[in-house]
Amino acid sequence: MTRLLPILAAFAAPSSAFTSPSARLAVSRTPPLRGILDGLLGQKAFGGDCVMCDEEIMSPKQHGTSEVPVQENLRWNCANDVADRICNFNRHYAEYAGYWETTDFLKEHNMASVMENGEITFYDSNTGKALFYAPRGRTFDEFVAESKSHGWPSFRDEETNWEYVRCLPNGEAVSVDGTHLGHNLPDGKGNRYCINLVSVAGNPVE
């Protein structure tokens, strides 16, 4: 189940983010998630607190599926060119598994400027809107452990800001402004949002 998400390698423009051997893995498309997950779990894959939307939210806009490109100075030293492609010109691909561990995220998580009241707020890399808050209902170590086990930052329903996050029927997770975020890959604990760090590395808009 943890490898259902596709891996982005050739799709991304050359950058320091893709110099490791894992970056050269073959590119594949997202499988039909609903049918696969329903069969594996023996239940409807999507539900609970997930707020659904239709395809209109990802319709073409001024910059791919969004009105604006990603911010120039993304947090955690995330690569802007990779982020812009994943966020705005992509519906099926992801940063390579483990990419988030190669950034400054784990180095900076205890800094007061990043973690407030025991939580980190993750902002849309395009708009700066708050999309996720973690950890909630678990420790930071538990959040990191789950994310490491799957290869991407993994959020739960209570860690998701449903004012700005939506899911399409195929499990694609997006922002209300058209930013591709990742996919919902439920497990035995419920909905699990497997999210590209480059999609949620924005800075808050004052």
TORKOL-4160 file (C-alpha; in steps of 0.2 Angstrom, whole numbers, padded with zeros to 4 digits, m for minus):
206
<pt num="1" X="0000" Y="0000" Z="0000"/>
<pt num="2" X="0014" Y="0012" Z="0004"/>
<pt num="3" X="0020" Y="0012" Z="m0014"/>
<pt num="4" X="0004" Y="0015" Z="m0022"/>
<pt num="5" X="0009" Y="0033" Z="m0025"/>
<pt num="6" X="0019" Y="0036" Z="m0041"/>
<pt num="7" X="0037" Y="0043" Z="m0040"/>
<pt num="8" X="0042" Y="0059" Z="m0049"/>
<pt num="9" X="0059" Y="0058" Z="m0058"/>
<pt num="10" X="0060" Y="0062" Z="m0076"/>
<pt num="11" X="0045" Y="0073" Z="m0074"/>
<pt num="12" X="0054" Y="0085" Z="m0063"/>
<pt num="13" X="0066" Y="0098" Z="m0070"/>
<pt num="14" X="0085" Y="0095" Z="m0066"/>
<pt num="15" X="0088" Y="0101" Z="m0048"/>
<pt num="16" X="0099" Y="0097" Z="m0033"/>
<pt num="17" X="0083" Y="0088" Z="m0026"/>
<pt num="18" X="0085" Y="0074" Z="m0039"/>
<pt num="19" X="0103" Y="0070" Z="m0038"/>
<pt num="20" X="0102" Y="0054" Z="m0028"/>
<pt num="21" X="0100" Y="0036" Z="m0036"/>
<pt num="22" X="0082" Y="0035" Z="m0030"/>
<pt num="23" X="0078" Y="0050" Z="m0040"/>
<pt num="24" X="0081" Y="0040" Z="m0056"/>
<pt num="25" X="0068" Y="0027" Z="m0053"/>
<pt num="26" X="0055" Y="0024" Z="m0067"/>
<pt num="27" X="0040" Y="0036" Z="m0067"/>
<pt num="28" X="0023" Y="0028" Z="m0066"/>
<pt num="29" X="0005" Y="0034" Z="m0065"/>
<pt num="30" X="m0007" Y="0033" Z="m0051"/>
<pt num="31" X="m0017" Y="0017" Z="m0051"/>
<pt num="32" X="m0036" Y="0017" Z="m0049"/>
<pt num="33" X="m0035" Y="0020" Z="m0030"/>
<pt num="34" X="m0054" Y="0018" Z="m0025"/>
<pt num="35" X="m0056" Y="0001" Z="m0032"/>
<pt num="36" X="m0039" Y="m0005" Z="m0025"/>
<pt num="37" X="m0041" Y="0002" Z="m0008"/>
<pt num="38" X="m0059" Y="m0004" Z="m0007"/>
<pt num="39" X="m0053" Y="m0021" Z="m0011"/>
<pt num="40" X="m0039" Y="m0021" Z="0001"/>
<pt num="41" X="m0048" Y="m0013" Z="0016"/>
<pt num="42" X="m0065" Y="m0022" Z="0013"/>
<pt num="43" X="m0074" Y="m0005" Z="0015"/>
<pt num="44" X="m0076" Y="0011" Z="0006"/>
<pt num="45" X="m0060" Y="0020" Z="0005"/>
<pt num="46" X="m0065" Y="0038" Z="0006"/>
<pt num="47" X="m0076" Y="0045" Z="0020"/>
<pt num="48" X="m0075" Y="0051" Z="0037"/>
<pt num="49" X="m0070" Y="0070" Z="0038"/>
<pt num="50" X="m0063" Y="0071" Z="0020"/>
<pt num="51" X="m0072" Y="0085" Z="0011"/>
<pt num="52" X="m0075" Y="0080" Z="m0007"/>
<pt num="53" X="m0075" Y="0091" Z="m0023"/>
<pt num="54" X="m0077" Y="0089" Z="m0041"/>
<pt num="55" X="m0065" Y="0091" Z="m0056"/>
<pt num="56" X="m0069" Y="0109" Z="m0058"/>
<pt num="57" X="m0058" Y="0115" Z="m0044"/>
<pt num="58" X="m0043" Y="0109" Z="m0054"/>
<pt num="59" X="m0048" Y="0117" Z="m0070"/>
<pt num="60" X="m0035" Y="0127" Z="m0080"/>
<pt num="61" X="m0030" Y="0144" Z="m0073"/>
<pt num="62" X="m0017" Y="0157" Z="m0076"/>
<pt num="63" X="m0003" Y="0146" Z="m0070"/>
<pt num="64" X="m0007" Y="0128" Z="m0073"/>
<pt num="65" X="m0021" Y="0123" Z="m0061"/>
<pt num="66" X="m0017" Y="0138" Z="m0050"/>
<pt num="67" X="m0018" Y="0157" Z="m0052"/>
<pt num="68" X="0000" Y="0160" Z="m0046"/>
<pt num="69" X="0016" Y="0151" Z="m0046"/>
<pt num="70" X="0024" Y="0144" Z="m0030"/>
<pt num="71" X="0032" Y="0157" Z="m0018"/>
<pt num="72" X="0050" Y="0161" Z="m0022"/>
<pt num="73" X="0057" Y="0156" Z="m0005"/>
<pt num="74" X="0049" Y="0140" Z="0001"/>
<pt num="75" X="0053" Y="0134" Z="0018"/>
<pt num="76" X="0065" Y="0119" Z="0022"/>
<pt num="77" X="0075" Y="0123" Z="0007"/>
<pt num="78" X="0063" Y="0115" Z="m0005"/>
<pt num="79" X="0067" Y="0116" Z="m0023"/>
<pt num="80" X="0056" Y="0129" Z="m0032"/>
<pt num="81" X="0056" Y="0121" Z="m0049"/>
<pt num="82" X="0051" Y="0104" Z="m0043"/>
<pt num="83" X="0037" Y="0112" Z="m0032"/>
<pt num="84" X="0030" Y="0122" Z="m0046"/>
<pt num="85" X="0029" Y="0107" Z="m0057"/>
<pt num="86" X="0021" Y="0096" Z="m0044"/>
<pt num="87" X="0009" Y="0110" Z="m0038"/>
<pt num="88" X="0003" Y="0117" Z="m0054"/>
<pt num="89" X="0007" Y="0106" Z="m0069"/>
<pt num="90" X="0004" Y="0089" Z="m0062"/>
<pt num="91" X="m0011" Y="0078" Z="m0057"/>
<pt num="92" X="m0002" Y="0061" Z="m0055"/>
<pt num="93" X="0016" Y="0062" Z="m0050"/>
<pt num="94" X="0025" Y="0065" Z="m0033"/>
<pt num="95" X="0042" Y="0071" Z="m0027"/>
<pt num="96" X="0052" Y="0055" Z="m0025"/>
<pt num="97" X="0049" Y="0044" Z="m0009"/>
<pt num="98" X="0060" Y="0051" Z="0005"/>
<pt num="99" X="0063" Y="0068" Z="m0003"/>
<pt num="100" X="0056" Y="0077" Z="0012"/>
<pt num="101" X="0070" Y="0069" Z="0023"/>
<pt num="102" X="0083" Y="0077" Z="0012"/>
<pt num="103" X="0077" Y="0094" Z="0015"/>
<pt num="104" X="0080" Y="0105" Z="0031"/>
<pt num="105" X="0063" Y="0100" Z="0038"/>
<pt num="106" X="0069" Y="0088" Z="0052"/>
<pt num="107" X="0083" Y="0100" Z="0056"/>
<pt num="108" X="0072" Y="0114" Z="0059"/>
<pt num="109" X="0056" Y="0107" Z="0067"/>
<pt num="110" X="0061" Y="0112" Z="0085"/>
<pt num="111" X="0064" Y="0130" Z="0080"/>
<pt num="112" X="0052" Y="0142" Z="0088"/>
<pt num="113" X="0049" Y="0150" Z="0071"/>
<pt num="114" X="0043" Y="0133" Z="0064"/>
<pt num="115" X="0034" Y="0125" Z="0079"/>
<pt num="116" X="0021" Y="0134" Z="0089"/>
<pt num="117" X="0011" Y="0127" Z="0103"/>
<pt num="118" X="0019" Y="0110" Z="0099"/>
<pt num="119" X="0012" Y="0110" Z="0081"/>
<pt num="120" X="0019" Y="0114" Z="0064"/>
<pt num="121" X="0008" Y="0123" Z="0052"/>
<pt num="122" X="0010" Y="0118" Z="0034"/>
<pt num="123" X="0006" Y="0132" Z="0021"/>
<pt num="124" X="0000" Y="0130" Z="0003"/>
<pt num="125" X="0016" Y="0133" Z="m0008"/>
<pt num="126" X="0006" Y="0144" Z="m0019"/>
<pt num="127" X="m0005" Y="0155" Z="m0009"/>
<pt num="128" X="0002" Y="0153" Z="0009"/>
<pt num="129" X="m0015" Y="0147" Z="0016"/>
<pt num="130" X="m0014" Y="0135" Z="0031"/>
<pt num="131" X="m0018" Y="0117" Z="0025"/>
<pt num="132" X="m0011" Y="0105" Z="0038"/>
<pt num="133" X="m0006" Y="0106" Z="0057"/>
<pt num="134" X="0004" Y="0092" Z="0064"/>
<pt num="135" X="0006" Y="0084" Z="0075"/>
<pt num="136" X="m0012" Y="0083" Z="0082"/>
<pt num="137" X="m0018" Y="0068" Z="0092"/>
<pt num="138" X="m0001" Y="0061" Z="0092"/>
<pt num="139" X="0017" Y="0065" Z="0096"/>
<pt num="140" X="0029" Y="0073" Z="0084"/>
<pt num="141" X="0040" Y="0057" Z="0084"/>
<pt num="142" X="0024" Y="0047" Z="0079"/>
<pt num="143" X="0020" Y="0059" Z="0065"/>
<pt num="144" X="0038" Y="0057" Z="0058"/>
<pt num="145" X="0039" Y="0039" Z="0060"/>
<pt num="146" X="0023" Y="0036" Z="0050"/>
<pt num="147" X="0029" Y="0048" Z="0037"/>
<pt num="148" X="0046" Y="0039" Z="0036"/>
<pt num="149" X="0037" Y="0023" Z="0034"/>
<pt num="150" X="0027" Y="0029" Z="0019"/>
<pt num="151" X="0040" Y="0040" Z="0011"/>
<pt num="152" X="0030" Y="0056" Z="0012"/>
<pt num="153" X="0023" Y="0068" Z="0025"/>
<pt num="154" X="0007" Y="0059" Z="0031"/>
<pt num="155" X="m0008" Y="0068" Z="0039"/>
<pt num="156" X="m0024" Y="0063" Z="0047"/>
<pt num="157" X="m0041" Y="0070" Z="0047"/>
<pt num="158" X="m0039" Y="0080" Z="0063"/>
<pt num="159" X="m0023" Y="0088" Z="0056"/>
<pt num="160" X="m0031" Y="0094" Z="0040"/>
<pt num="161" X="m0038" Y="0111" Z="0038"/>
<pt num="162" X="m0054" Y="0107" Z="0028"/>
<pt num="163" X="m0057" Y="0126" Z="0025"/>
<pt num="164" X="m0044" Y="0125" Z="0011"/>
<pt num="165" X="m0041" Y="0106" Z="0008"/>
<pt num="166" X="m0052" Y="0095" Z="m0003"/>
<pt num="167" X="m0052" Y="0077" Z="m0011"/>
<pt num="168" X="m0057" Y="0071" Z="m0028"/>
<pt num="169" X="m0066" Y="0055" Z="m0030"/>
<pt num="170" X="m0050" Y="0046" Z="m0036"/>
<pt num="171" X="m0042" Y="0051" Z="m0019"/>
<pt num="172" X="m0032" Y="0066" Z="m0026"/>
<pt num="173" X="m0029" Y="0079" Z="m0012"/>
<pt num="174" X="m0029" Y="0097" Z="m0018"/>
<pt num="175" X="m0031" Y="0114" Z="m0011"/>
<pt num="176" X="m0047" Y="0125" Z="m0015"/>
<pt num="177" X="m0035" Y="0136" Z="m0026"/>
<pt num="178" X="m0030" Y="0122" Z="m0037"/>
<pt num="179" X="m0014" Y="0116" Z="m0029"/>
<pt num="180" X="m0010" Y="0098" Z="m0031"/>
<pt num="181" X="m0005" Y="0091" Z="m0014"/>
<pt num="182" X="m0005" Y="0072" Z="m0015"/>
<pt num="183" X="m0017" Y="0058" Z="m0012"/>
<pt num="184" X="m0028" Y="0051" Z="0001"/>
<pt num="185" X="m0022" Y="0033" Z="0005"/>
<pt num="186" X="m0033" Y="0026" Z="0019"/>
<pt num="187" X="m0027" Y="0012" Z="0031"/>
<pt num="188" X="m0034" Y="0003" Z="0045"/>
<pt num="189" X="m0034" Y="0019" Z="0056"/>
<pt num="190" X="m0044" Y="0029" Z="0043"/>
<pt num="191" X="m0040" Y="0043" Z="0030"/>
<pt num="192" X="m0021" Y="0046" Z="0028"/>
<pt num="193" X="m0016" Y="0060" Z="0017"/>
<pt num="194" X="0001" Y="0057" Z="0009"/>
<pt num="195" X="0007" Y="0074" Z="0004"/>
<pt num="196" X="0022" Y="0081" Z="m0005"/>
<pt num="197" X="0032" Y="0092" Z="0006"/>
<pt num="198" X="0035" Y="0104" Z="m0009"/>
<pt num="199" X="0016" Y="0107" Z="m0010"/>
<pt num="200" X="0015" Y="0113" Z="0008"/>
<pt num="201" X="0031" Y="0122" Z="0011"/>
<pt num="202" X="0024" Y="0140" Z="0008"/>
<pt num="203" X="0026" Y="0155" Z="0020"/>
<pt num="204" X="0010" Y="0162" Z="0028"/>
<pt num="205" X="0003" Y="0177" Z="0019"/>
<pt num="206" X="0002" Y="0192" Z="0031"/>
